[in-house]
């Protein structure tokens, strides 16, 4: 097992029996005290971030990881199916594993899934996705004040604010960071 000094950003370590993604590491040597490593990490099961201090010679278990780009296929009774486009292998994740990610999943959309010990743990979306507007009220004629917005329901069930000129059936780009409208496709 590697020492705390050898831990780098992006690795997944086992801490208190749970997998944690290392977000930041800092090696510190305060005055005449022993050196330590301050690690900022996020629990991959619960999403909680924490800071932890390790002695520079402490051993830490690094978990084997694999990141795959998979394609979203369909949803059936709360189970979201993803397919590997090369091997056609399919995995299913439930709603609790996905969290808010499910609001941005359209059939055929690609996502990066982090596997730890060959189990899918986290899903990373691209920064923008294209989604179709399925329900939106018509803009009122003459309402041309700048930046007037209206609610629109997207194919995933997500409701966002869009400009008045967006109509049902149009495909728009949506930010996966904050769920905001970015433009037409």
Order of alpha helices (4+ residues) and beta strands (2+ residues): beta-beta-beta-beta-beta-beta-beta-beta-beta-alpha-beta-beta-beta-beta-beta-beta-beta
